[in-house]
Amino acid sequence: MNRRLLIAGALCLAATAFAALLIVPVLFGTSRFMFGGGMAGGGGCVDTSGAGAQPAAANDAKAIPANYLDLYKGAGRAYGIPWNVLAGIGKVETGHGTSTLPGVKSGENYAGAGGPMQFLAATWKSFAVDGNKDGRKDRYDPADAIPTAAAYLKHNGAPQRMRTAIFQYNHSWEYVNLVLDWAEKYVGGDFKVVQANGIDCADNDLPQNASELVKKIITFAMAQRGKPYVFGANGPDAWDCSSLIQAAYRSAGLAIPRTTFEQWPYGVKVGKGKELPGDLVFFNSGPGTSSNSPGHVGMVIGNGKMIVASCSTCVPAIGVKTYKRPDWVGVTRPLARPDVQKKVDALAG
Protein backbone atom coordinates (compact mmCIF):
# COMPACT_ATOMS: atom_id res chain seq x y z
CA MET A 1 0.00 0.00 0.00
CA ASN A 2 1.56 3.30 -1.02
CA ARG A 3 2.00 6.33 1.23
CA ARG A 4 -0.88 8.26 -0.33
CA LEU A 5 -3.24 5.36 0.24
CA LEU A 6 -2.19 5.18 3.86
CA ILE A 7 -2.78 8.89 4.38
CA ALA A 8 -6.17 8.94 2.64
CA GLY A 9 -7.28 5.78 4.36
CA ALA A 10 -6.24 7.23 7.68
CA LEU A 11 -8.31 10.33 7.02
CA CYS A 12 -11.29 8.17 6.14
CA LEU A 13 -10.88 6.47 9.51
CA ALA A 14 -10.20 9.72 11.34
CA ALA A 15 -13.22 11.39 9.78
CA THR A 16 -15.62 8.72 10.87
CA ALA A 17 -14.02 8.36 14.29
CA PHE A 18 -14.33 12.11 14.75
CA ALA A 19 -18.01 11.98 13.78
CA ALA A 20 -18.56 9.20 16.28
CA LEU A 21 -16.96 11.27 19.03
CA LEU A 22 -19.48 14.03 18.42
CA ILE A 23 -22.25 11.83 19.73
CA VAL A 24 -20.43 10.37 22.75
CA PRO A 25 -22.93 11.07 25.52
CA VAL A 26 -22.17 13.39 28.37
CA LEU A 27 -25.35 12.80 30.33
CA PHE A 28 -25.13 11.60 33.90
CA GLY A 29 -24.25 7.90 34.03
CA THR A 30 -22.98 5.70 36.84
CA SER A 31 -21.57 2.86 34.74
CA ARG A 32 -18.56 2.99 32.47
CA PHE A 33 -19.03 3.14 28.70
CA MET A 34 -19.20 -0.25 27.01
CA PHE A 35 -20.26 -1.81 23.75
CA GLY A 36 -22.28 -4.96 24.28
CA GLY A 37 -25.39 -6.10 26.06
CA GLY A 38 -27.47 -6.51 22.93
CA MET A 39 -25.95 -3.87 20.67
CA ALA A 40 -24.69 -6.37 18.12
CA GLY A 41 -26.87 -6.70 15.05
CA GLY A 42 -28.60 -9.92 14.11
CA GLY A 43 -29.36 -11.46 10.76
CA GLY A 44 -32.14 -10.43 8.44
CA CYS A 45 -33.87 -7.06 8.62
CA VAL A 46 -35.93 -5.25 11.24
CA ASP A 47 -39.20 -3.50 10.44
CA THR A 48 -38.90 -0.03 11.99
CA SER A 49 -42.10 1.40 10.53
CA GLY A 50 -43.86 1.31 13.90
CA ALA A 51 -40.90 2.33 16.05
CA GLY A 52 -42.36 5.73 16.88
CA ALA A 53 -45.91 4.55 17.65
CA GLN A 54 -47.56 6.01 20.76
CA PRO A 55 -49.14 3.21 22.82
CA ALA A 56 -52.18 3.66 25.03
CA ALA A 57 -51.61 4.32 28.72
CA ALA A 58 -52.51 1.58 31.19
CA ASN A 59 -53.43 1.68 34.91
CA ASP A 60 -49.82 1.96 36.08
CA ALA A 61 -49.55 5.26 34.19
CA LYS A 62 -52.05 6.80 36.61
CA ALA A 63 -49.23 7.00 39.17
CA ILE A 64 -47.41 9.51 36.93
CA PRO A 65 -48.16 13.14 37.88
CA ALA A 66 -50.71 14.48 35.38
CA ASN A 67 -48.53 17.33 34.16
CA TYR A 68 -45.61 14.96 33.57
CA LEU A 69 -47.80 12.45 31.74
CA ASP A 70 -49.03 15.19 29.41
CA LEU A 71 -45.46 16.31 28.78
CA TYR A 72 -44.26 12.77 28.07
CA LYS A 73 -47.06 12.24 25.58
CA GLY A 74 -46.55 15.63 23.93
CA ALA A 75 -42.80 15.15 23.53
CA GLY A 76 -43.35 11.60 22.30
CA ARG A 77 -45.62 12.81 19.51
CA ALA A 78 -43.33 15.71 18.62
CA TYR A 79 -40.15 13.63 18.32
CA GLY A 80 -41.51 10.25 17.33
CA ILE A 81 -40.35 8.64 20.58
CA PRO A 82 -42.79 6.31 22.40
CA TRP A 83 -43.97 8.43 25.33
CA ASN A 84 -43.69 5.52 27.76
CA VAL A 85 -39.92 5.31 27.18
CA LEU A 86 -39.61 8.95 28.20
CA ALA A 87 -41.75 8.15 31.22
CA GLY A 88 -39.49 5.21 32.05
CA ILE A 89 -36.45 7.49 32.04
CA GLY A 90 -38.25 10.09 34.13
CA LYS A 91 -39.24 7.44 36.66
CA VAL A 92 -35.76 5.94 36.99
CA GLU A 93 -33.94 9.27 37.09
CA THR A 94 -36.02 11.25 39.61
CA GLY A 95 -39.40 9.58 40.13
CA HIS A 96 -40.96 12.07 37.70
CA GLY A 97 -39.41 14.99 39.55
CA THR A 98 -40.63 13.92 42.99
CA SER A 99 -37.20 12.94 44.34
CA THR A 100 -35.85 15.14 47.12
CA LEU A 101 -32.22 14.35 46.32
CA PRO A 102 -29.83 17.17 45.38
CA GLY A 103 -29.92 18.29 41.77
CA VAL A 104 -33.58 17.61 41.05
CA LYS A 105 -35.31 20.89 41.91
CA SER A 106 -32.13 22.97 41.95
CA GLY A 107 -28.38 22.67 42.05
CA GLU A 108 -26.58 19.53 40.92
CA ASN A 109 -25.86 16.09 42.27
CA TYR A 110 -22.34 14.77 42.90
CA ALA A 111 -21.85 14.10 39.17
CA GLY A 112 -23.04 17.54 38.09
CA ALA A 113 -26.44 16.43 36.82
CA GLY A 114 -29.54 18.53 37.35
CA GLY A 115 -33.28 18.65 36.68
CA PRO A 116 -36.01 16.02 36.50
CA MET A 117 -34.36 14.28 33.53
CA GLN A 118 -30.82 14.64 34.96
CA PHE A 119 -28.74 16.56 32.42
CA LEU A 120 -25.18 17.73 32.77
CA ALA A 121 -24.79 21.44 32.07
CA ALA A 122 -22.68 20.80 28.95
CA THR A 123 -25.22 18.40 27.48
CA TRP A 124 -28.05 20.77 28.28
CA LYS A 125 -26.24 23.59 26.50
CA SER A 126 -25.91 21.45 23.36
CA PHE A 127 -29.39 19.91 23.21
CA ALA A 128 -31.75 22.05 25.28
CA VAL A 129 -35.27 22.63 23.95
CA ASP A 130 -37.58 25.50 24.90
CA GLY A 131 -40.54 23.19 25.28
CA ASN A 132 -43.04 25.72 26.61
CA LYS A 133 -41.90 28.53 24.29
CA ASP A 134 -41.33 30.97 27.13
CA GLY A 135 -37.98 32.12 25.78
CA ARG A 136 -36.01 30.17 28.40
CA LYS A 137 -34.40 26.74 28.42
CA ASP A 138 -34.52 25.61 32.03
CA ARG A 139 -33.24 22.12 32.83
CA TYR A 140 -35.23 22.15 36.09
CA ASP A 141 -38.48 22.81 34.24
CA PRO A 142 -40.05 19.53 33.06
CA ALA A 143 -41.68 21.43 30.17
CA ASP A 144 -38.16 21.94 28.80
CA ALA A 145 -36.36 18.90 30.21
CA ILE A 146 -38.73 16.24 28.87
CA PRO A 147 -38.69 17.36 25.21
CA THR A 148 -34.91 17.78 25.52
CA ALA A 149 -34.67 14.14 26.60
CA ALA A 150 -36.75 13.17 23.56
CA ALA A 151 -34.47 15.20 21.28
CA TYR A 152 -31.38 13.60 22.81
CA LEU A 153 -32.75 10.08 22.38
CA LYS A 154 -33.53 10.85 18.76
CA HIS A 155 -30.01 12.21 18.25
CA ASN A 156 -28.65 8.87 19.45
CA GLY A 157 -30.76 6.66 17.17
CA ALA A 158 -34.23 6.41 18.71
CA PRO A 159 -36.79 5.18 17.96
CA GLN A 160 -35.22 2.81 15.40
CA ARG A 161 -32.35 1.87 17.77
CA MET A 162 -34.01 2.44 21.12
CA ARG A 163 -31.81 0.29 23.36
CA THR A 164 -28.71 1.96 21.96
CA ALA A 165 -30.18 5.44 22.53
CA ILE A 166 -31.13 4.67 26.14
CA PHE A 167 -27.65 3.25 26.75
CA GLN A 168 -26.21 6.53 25.49
CA TYR A 169 -28.39 8.30 28.06
CA ASN A 170 -26.83 6.32 30.91
CA HIS A 171 -24.06 3.82 30.22
CA SER A 172 -25.48 0.77 31.91
CA TRP A 173 -27.45 -2.12 30.46
CA GLU A 174 -29.12 -2.55 33.85
CA TYR A 175 -30.33 1.03 33.45
CA VAL A 176 -31.62 0.28 29.95
CA ASN A 177 -33.53 -2.75 31.15
CA LEU A 178 -34.98 -0.89 34.13
CA VAL A 179 -36.20 1.98 31.94
CA LEU A 180 -37.82 -0.47 29.53
CA ASP A 181 -39.42 -2.40 32.40
CA TRP A 182 -41.17 0.78 33.50
CA ALA A 183 -42.02 1.68 29.90
CA GLU A 184 -43.72 -1.70 29.57
CA LYS A 185 -45.64 -1.32 32.84
CA TYR A 186 -47.00 2.07 31.82
CA VAL A 187 -48.72 0.53 28.79
CA GLY A 188 -49.87 -2.71 30.38
CA GLY A 189 -47.06 -4.91 29.08
CA ASP A 190 -48.00 -4.58 25.41
CA PHE A 191 -44.79 -2.95 24.22
CA LYS A 192 -41.91 -4.25 22.12
CA VAL A 193 -38.96 -1.93 21.76
CA VAL A 194 -37.43 -1.65 18.27
CA GLN A 195 -33.67 -2.20 17.97
CA ALA A 196 -32.51 -2.22 14.32
CA ASN A 197 -28.75 -2.57 14.64
CA GLY A 198 -28.39 -4.21 11.27
CA ILE A 199 -30.69 -3.85 8.31
CA ASP A 200 -33.90 -1.83 8.25
CA CYS A 201 -36.43 -3.64 6.04
CA ALA A 202 -37.53 -0.28 4.60
CA ASP A 203 -34.06 0.17 3.09
CA ASN A 204 -34.04 -3.06 1.09
CA ASP A 205 -35.81 -1.78 -2.02
CA LEU A 206 -33.63 -0.66 -4.91
CA PRO A 207 -34.32 2.77 -6.46
CA GLN A 208 -36.92 2.48 -9.21
CA ASN A 209 -35.46 5.30 -11.28
CA ALA A 210 -32.02 3.70 -11.59
CA SER A 211 -30.55 1.83 -14.55
CA GLU A 212 -29.77 -1.86 -14.28
CA LEU A 213 -26.08 -0.98 -14.07
CA VAL A 214 -26.61 1.35 -11.12
CA LYS A 215 -28.85 -1.20 -9.45
CA LYS A 216 -26.05 -3.74 -9.76
CA ILE A 217 -23.58 -1.33 -8.15
CA ILE A 218 -25.96 -0.53 -5.29
CA THR A 219 -26.92 -4.19 -4.81
CA PHE A 220 -23.29 -5.10 -4.19
CA ALA A 221 -22.85 -2.29 -1.66
CA MET A 222 -26.09 -3.12 0.13
CA ALA A 223 -25.03 -6.77 0.40
CA GLN A 224 -22.10 -5.67 2.59
CA ARG A 225 -24.39 -4.46 5.39
CA GLY A 226 -23.64 -6.16 8.66
CA LYS A 227 -19.94 -6.52 7.89
CA PRO A 228 -17.37 -4.60 9.95
CA TYR A 229 -15.57 -1.38 9.10
CA VAL A 230 -11.81 -1.93 9.21
CA PHE A 231 -9.29 0.74 8.26
CA GLY A 232 -7.48 -0.22 5.07
CA ALA A 233 -9.65 -3.30 4.46
CA ASN A 234 -10.42 -4.23 0.87
CA GLY A 235 -13.02 -6.95 1.45
CA PRO A 236 -14.59 -9.32 1.15
CA ASP A 237 -15.16 -9.62 4.90
CA ALA A 238 -14.59 -5.96 5.88
CA TRP A 239 -14.36 -2.54 4.20
CA ASP A 240 -13.54 1.08 4.83
CA CYS A 241 -15.51 3.97 3.31
CA SER A 242 -13.69 4.25 -0.01
CA SER A 243 -12.91 0.57 -0.57
CA LEU A 244 -16.64 -0.22 -0.34
CA ILE A 245 -17.33 2.31 -3.11
CA GLN A 246 -14.52 1.03 -5.32
CA ALA A 247 -15.62 -2.60 -4.91
CA ALA A 248 -19.25 -1.76 -5.69
CA TYR A 249 -18.26 -0.19 -9.00
CA ARG A 250 -15.85 -3.04 -9.72
CA SER A 251 -18.72 -5.50 -9.30
CA ALA A 252 -20.28 -3.91 -12.39
CA GLY A 253 -17.04 -4.04 -14.37
CA LEU A 254 -16.00 -0.44 -13.73
CA ALA A 255 -12.69 0.71 -12.25
CA ILE A 256 -12.56 3.82 -10.05
CA PRO A 257 -9.78 4.99 -7.68
CA ARG A 258 -9.28 3.36 -4.28
CA THR A 259 -9.05 6.30 -1.87
CA THR A 260 -11.41 9.09 -0.87
CA PHE A 261 -8.90 11.74 -1.94
CA GLU A 262 -8.68 10.16 -5.41
CA GLN A 263 -12.41 9.55 -5.73
CA TRP A 264 -13.33 13.20 -5.01
CA PRO A 265 -11.75 14.67 -8.20
CA TYR A 266 -12.48 11.59 -10.29
CA GLY A 267 -16.22 12.00 -10.90
CA VAL A 268 -18.05 14.88 -12.56
CA LYS A 269 -19.29 17.37 -9.94
CA VAL A 270 -23.06 17.45 -9.47
CA GLY A 271 -25.02 20.18 -7.67
CA LYS A 272 -26.69 19.36 -4.38
CA GLY A 273 -30.29 18.43 -5.00
CA LYS A 274 -29.43 16.91 -8.38
CA GLU A 275 -27.82 13.75 -7.06
CA LEU A 276 -28.96 10.40 -8.45
CA PRO A 277 -28.58 6.79 -7.25
CA GLY A 278 -25.00 5.66 -7.70
CA ASP A 279 -23.52 9.14 -7.22
CA LEU A 280 -20.88 9.65 -4.55
CA VAL A 281 -21.42 11.99 -1.59
CA PHE A 282 -18.43 13.45 0.22
CA PHE A 283 -18.00 14.90 3.70
CA ASN A 284 -15.62 17.35 5.33
CA SER A 285 -15.26 15.02 8.28
CA GLY A 286 -12.18 14.54 10.41
CA PRO A 287 -8.86 16.22 11.14
CA GLY A 288 -6.94 17.43 8.12
CA THR A 289 -9.86 17.46 5.71
CA SER A 290 -11.55 20.44 4.09
CA SER A 291 -14.22 21.37 1.58
CA ASN A 292 -11.61 20.88 -1.14
CA SER A 293 -10.25 17.68 0.32
CA PRO A 294 -13.06 15.65 1.94
CA GLY A 295 -12.13 12.65 4.03
CA HIS A 296 -15.28 10.53 3.98
CA VAL A 297 -17.50 9.12 1.21
CA GLY A 298 -20.78 7.28 0.73
CA MET A 299 -23.01 6.29 -2.20
CA VAL A 300 -26.46 7.72 -2.95
CA ILE A 301 -29.28 5.19 -3.05
CA GLY A 302 -32.17 7.70 -3.09
CA ASN A 303 -34.59 9.58 -0.84
CA GLY A 304 -31.78 11.41 0.95
CA LYS A 305 -30.05 8.19 1.97
CA MET A 306 -26.69 6.62 1.21
CA ILE A 307 -25.01 3.27 1.74
CA VAL A 308 -21.82 3.93 3.66
CA ALA A 309 -19.06 2.26 5.65
CA SER A 310 -19.06 4.62 8.63
CA CYS A 311 -16.65 3.57 11.38
CA SER A 312 -15.57 0.59 13.44
CA THR A 313 -17.74 1.52 16.44
CA CYS A 314 -20.75 2.78 14.48
CA VAL A 315 -23.99 0.80 14.64
CA PRO A 316 -24.32 -0.40 11.99
CA ALA A 317 -20.70 -0.09 10.81
CA ILE A 318 -21.87 -0.45 7.21
CA GLY A 319 -25.44 0.57 6.57
CA VAL A 320 -27.98 2.98 5.14
CA LYS A 321 -27.90 6.49 6.60
CA THR A 322 -28.79 10.05 5.65
CA TYR A 323 -26.24 12.07 3.73
CA LYS A 324 -27.93 15.40 4.44
CA ARG A 325 -25.60 16.36 7.26
CA PRO A 326 -23.85 19.64 8.10
CA ASP A 327 -20.47 18.36 6.88
CA TRP A 328 -21.76 17.30 3.45
CA VAL A 329 -19.31 18.81 0.92
CA GLY A 330 -20.69 17.77 -2.45
CA VAL A 331 -21.60 15.13 -5.00
CA THR A 332 -19.77 13.55 -7.90
CA ARG A 333 -20.94 11.25 -10.69
CA PRO A 334 -18.28 8.79 -11.89
CA LEU A 335 -20.64 7.48 -14.58
CA ALA A 336 -20.65 10.92 -16.25
CA ARG A 337 -16.95 10.71 -17.16
CA PRO A 338 -16.53 10.14 -20.92
CA ASP A 339 -14.06 7.28 -20.40
CA VAL A 340 -16.37 5.57 -17.91
CA GLN A 341 -19.35 6.04 -20.21
CA LYS A 342 -17.33 4.49 -23.01
CA LYS A 343 -16.67 1.48 -20.80
CA VAL A 344 -20.38 1.31 -19.89
CA ASP A 345 -21.28 1.24 -23.58
CA ALA A 346 -18.72 -1.49 -24.19
CA LEU A 347 -20.13 -3.59 -21.38
CA ALA A 348 -23.65 -3.13 -22.73
CA GLY A 349 -22.54 -4.17 -26.21
BELURLIN-V136119 format. One record per residue. RES is the residue in one letter. SS is DSSP state (alpha for helix, beta for strand, coil for the rest). PHI is phi in degrees with one decimal (999 if undefined). OMEGA is omega in whole degrees, -180 to 180 (999 if undefined). Layout:
BEGIN
{{RES	SS	PHI	OMEGA} {RES	SS	PHI	OMEGA}}
END
This chain:
BEGIN
{{M	coil	999	-176} {N	coil	-78.4	-174} {R	alpha	-61.2	-178} {R	alpha	-64.9	178} {L	alpha	-63.3	179} {L	alpha	-60.9	-179} {I	alpha	-65.5	-178} {A	alpha	-65.4	178} {G	alpha	-63.3	179} {A	alpha	-63.8	178} {L	alpha	-67.1	176} {C	alpha	-59.3	178} {L	alpha	-66.9	-178} {A	alpha	-63.4	-179} {A	alpha	-61.8	-178} {T	alpha	-73.0	177} {A	alpha	-64.5	178} {F	alpha	-63.0	179} {A	alpha	-62.9	179} {A	alpha	-64.6	180} {L	alpha	-63.1	-178} {L	alpha	-64.1	-178} {I	coil	-107.9	175} {V	coil	-61.1	-172} {P	coil	-69.6	175} {V	coil	-124.5	174} {L	coil	-74.6	179} {F	coil	-58.1	177} {G	coil	-149.3	-177} {T	coil	-98.7	180} {S	coil	-109.4	-179} {R	coil	-72.0	-177} {F	coil	-69.0	180} {M	coil	-152.9	174} {F	coil	-111.4	-178} {G	coil	159.5	175} {G	coil	60.3	176} {G	coil	101.6	180} {M	coil	-82.4	-178} {A	coil	-70.0	-177} {G	coil	-77.4	176} {G	coil	-103.4	-180} {G	coil	-78.2	179} {G	coil	70.9	-179} {C	beta	-121.4	180} {V	beta	-117.1	177} {D	coil	-80.3	-178} {T	coil	-101.6	-174} {S	coil	-61.9	-179} {G	coil	-105.2	-174} {A	coil	-62.5	-178} {G	coil	-98.0	-179} {A	coil	-63.6	-178} {Q	coil	-105.2	-177} {P	coil	-72.5	179} {A	coil	-76.2	179} {A	coil	-72.4	177} {A	coil	-109.6	-175} {N	alpha	-58.0	-178} {D	alpha	-62.1	180} {A	alpha	-71.4	180} {K	alpha	-67.6	179} {A	alpha	-79.0	178} {I	coil	-80.0	176} {P	coil	-51.9	-172} {A	alpha	-57.1	-179} {N	alpha	-67.4	178} {Y	alpha	-69.1	180} {L	alpha	-59.3	178} {D	alpha	-61.9	-180} {L	alpha	-69.0	176} {Y	alpha	-60.0	-178} {K	alpha	-67.6	180} {G	alpha	-64.5	178} {A	alpha	-67.4	178} {G	alpha	-60.7	179} {R	alpha	-65.5	-176} {A	alpha	-67.0	-174} {Y	alpha	-111.2	179} {G	coil	70.3	178} {I	coil	-108.5	177} {P	coil	-51.3	-173} {W	alpha	-58.2	-176} {N	alpha	-69.8	174} {V	alpha	-69.0	175} {L	alpha	-59.8	178} {A	alpha	-64.8	177} {G	alpha	-62.6	178} {I	alpha	-65.8	179} {G	alpha	-60.1	179} {K	alpha	-67.1	-176} {V	alpha	-67.3	-176} {E	alpha	-70.5	-173} {T	alpha	-143.7	-177} {G	coil	60.5	-178} {H	coil	57.3	176} {G	coil	81.7	-177} {T	coil	-89.4	-179} {S	coil	-63.0	178} {T	coil	-100.3	180} {L	coil	-70.0	178} {P	coil	-59.5	176} {G	coil	89.9	179} {V	coil	-96.2	180} {K	coil	-88.2	-180} {S	coil	-163.3	178} {G	coil	66.2	-178} {E	coil	-140.8	174} {N	coil	-81.8	-175} {Y	coil	-61.7	-179} {A	coil	-94.2	179} {G	coil	91.0	-179} {A	beta	-87.1	-180} {G	beta	-146.8	177} {G	coil	91.7	-176} {P	coil	-64.9	179} {M	coil	-107.6	171} {Q	coil	56.7	176} {F	beta	-104.5	165} {L	beta	-72.0	-178} {A	alpha	-59.6	-178} {A	alpha	-66.1	178} {T	alpha	-67.6	179} {W	alpha	-59.8	-179} {K	alpha	-60.7	-177} {S	alpha	-81.0	-170} {F	alpha	-122.7	-173} {A	coil	-57.0	179} {V	coil	-118.7	174} {D	coil	-87.2	-172} {G	coil	-65.2	-178} {N	coil	-99.1	174} {K	coil	55.7	179} {D	coil	-99.4	179} {G	coil	83.7	180} {R	coil	-128.3	175} {K	coil	-119.3	-171} {D	coil	-110.9	-177} {R	coil	-70.5	176} {Y	coil	-91.9	179} {D	coil	-96.1	-179} {P	alpha	-59.2	179} {A	alpha	-65.9	175} {D	alpha	-100.0	-173} {A	alpha	-67.9	-177} {I	alpha	-69.2	175} {P	alpha	-64.2	176} {T	alpha	-65.6	176} {A	alpha	-61.5	178} {A	alpha	-64.0	179} {A	alpha	-64.4	-180} {Y	alpha	-69.6	175} {L	alpha	-60.8	-180} {K	alpha	-63.2	178} {H	alpha	-57.6	-176} {N	coil	-98.2	170} {G	coil	113.1	178} {A	coil	-73.9	3} {P	coil	-90.1	-177} {Q	coil	-68.1	178} {R	beta	-126.8	-170} {M	alpha	-69.1	-180} {R	alpha	-61.3	178} {T	alpha	-61.5	-178} {A	alpha	-65.2	179} {I	alpha	-68.3	177} {F	alpha	-61.6	176} {Q	alpha	-64.9	179} {Y	alpha	-67.8	178} {N	coil	-152.4	-168} {H	coil	-75.0	179} {S	coil	-155.1	178} {W	alpha	-71.8	173} {E	alpha	-62.7	177} {Y	alpha	-62.7	179} {V	alpha	-57.0	-178} {N	alpha	-65.0	179} {L	alpha	-66.5	177} {V	alpha	-58.8	-177} {L	alpha	-71.5	174} {D	alpha	-62.5	178} {W	alpha	-66.7	179} {A	alpha	-58.7	179} {E	alpha	-69.9	180} {K	alpha	-61.7	-176} {Y	coil	-67.4	178} {V	coil	-121.6	174} {G	coil	73.8	176} {G	coil	87.6	-177} {D	coil	-92.2	-178} {F	coil	-151.7	177} {K	coil	-119.7	-179} {V	coil	-71.6	179} {V	coil	-94.6	178} {Q	beta	-139.5	-178} {A	coil	-97.4	180} {N	coil	-84.0	-178} {G	coil	-112.2	-172} {I	beta	-115.0	175} {D	beta	-82.9	-178} {C	alpha	-56.4	-179} {A	alpha	-67.2	-178} {D	alpha	-94.4	-174} {N	coil	-78.8	-176} {D	coil	-73.8	176} {L	coil	-78.9	-180} {P	coil	-63.4	-177} {Q	coil	-71.3	-176} {N	coil	-90.5	-177} {A	coil	-97.9	176} {S	coil	-71.7	179} {E	alpha	-63.3	178} {L	alpha	-64.0	180} {V	alpha	-64.8	178} {K	alpha	-61.6	179} {K	alpha	-66.8	179} {I	alpha	-62.1	-178} {I	alpha	-67.6	179} {T	alpha	-58.8	179} {F	alpha	-61.9	-178} {A	alpha	-62.1	-179} {M	alpha	-65.8	-180} {A	coil	-69.8	-180} {Q	coil	-89.0	179} {R	coil	-58.8	-178} {G	coil	94.9	176} {K	coil	-84.8	-178} {P	beta	-81.2	168} {Y	beta	-88.7	176} {V	coil	-135.2	179} {F	coil	-55.2	177} {G	coil	82.6	-177} {A	coil	-71.3	179} {N	beta	-121.8	178} {G	coil	81.6	0} {P	coil	-85.5	-174} {D	coil	-94.8	180} {A	beta	-156.9	-177} {W	beta	-144.0	162} {D	coil	-110.8	-169} {C	alpha	-61.4	-175} {S	alpha	-84.0	179} {S	alpha	-68.4	176} {L	alpha	-61.5	180} {I	alpha	-63.7	-179} {Q	alpha	-59.8	-178} {A	alpha	-66.5	179} {A	alpha	-63.6	177} {Y	alpha	-68.4	179} {R	alpha	-63.2	180} {S	coil	-62.8	178} {A	coil	-100.7	177} {G	coil	86.1	-177} {L	coil	-117.1	-179} {A	coil	-102.0	173} {I	coil	-128.2	-177} {P	coil	-60.8	-175} {R	coil	-81.5	-169} {T	coil	-100.8	178} {T	alpha	-59.3	180} {F	alpha	-61.1	180} {E	alpha	-80.0	-179} {Q	alpha	-71.7	-178} {W	alpha	-58.4	179} {P	alpha	-83.0	-174} {Y	alpha	-71.9	-176} {G	coil	-82.7	176} {V	beta	-75.3	-179} {K	beta	-65.4	-179} {V	beta	-126.8	179} {G	coil	-67.5	176} {K	coil	-60.6	-176} {G	coil	96.7	180} {K	coil	-112.7	-179} {E	coil	-67.2	-179} {L	coil	-127.6	176} {P	coil	-53.6	-178} {G	coil	95.9	176} {D	coil	-68.3	179} {L	beta	-103.2	178} {V	beta	-115.2	-174} {F	beta	-118.2	-174} {F	beta	-133.1	174} {N	coil	-83.0	-170} {S	coil	-128.9	175} {G	coil	111.9	180} {P	coil	-59.0	175} {G	coil	86.3	178} {T	coil	-99.9	-179} {S	beta	-154.6	179} {S	coil	-66.9	177} {N	coil	-99.3	-178} {S	beta	-149.0	-176} {P	coil	-66.7	-175} {G	coil	-108.8	-178} {H	beta	-144.6	-174} {V	beta	-143.2	172} {G	beta	-138.6	-179} {M	beta	-123.1	179} {V	beta	-65.7	171} {I	beta	-117.0	177} {G	beta	123.0	177} {N	coil	56.6	178} {G	coil	74.1	-177} {K	beta	-117.5	178} {M	beta	-132.2	167} {I	beta	-100.1	-170} {V	beta	-150.6	168} {A	beta	-91.8	-168} {S	coil	-86.4	-179} {C	coil	-167.8	-174} {S	coil	-67.1	-179} {T	coil	-103.5	179} {C	coil	-73.7	179} {V	coil	-126.5	-4} {P	coil	-77.8	178} {A	coil	-67.1	175} {I	beta	-123.9	-176} {G	beta	-170.1	-179} {V	beta	-96.3	-178} {K	beta	-144.0	177} {T	beta	-73.9	173} {Y	coil	-105.3	-180} {K	coil	-87.8	-178} {R	coil	-120.0	-177} {P	coil	-60.3	-177} {D	coil	-94.5	178} {W	beta	-67.9	-177} {V	beta	-88.2	-176} {G	beta	179.0	-173} {V	beta	-131.4	172} {T	beta	-129.0	-179} {R	beta	-126.7	179} {P	alpha	-57.5	-177} {L	alpha	-67.7	180} {A	alpha	-86.1	177} {R	coil	-66.4	-180} {P	alpha	-56.5	-179} {D	alpha	-68.5	177} {V	alpha	-70.0	179} {Q	alpha	-62.4	177} {K	alpha	-63.2	178} {K	alpha	-67.0	177} {V	alpha	-59.0	179} {D	alpha	-61.9	179} {A	alpha	-66.2	179} {L	alpha	-65.7	180} {A	alpha	-70.5	-179} {G	coil	-77.4	999}}
END
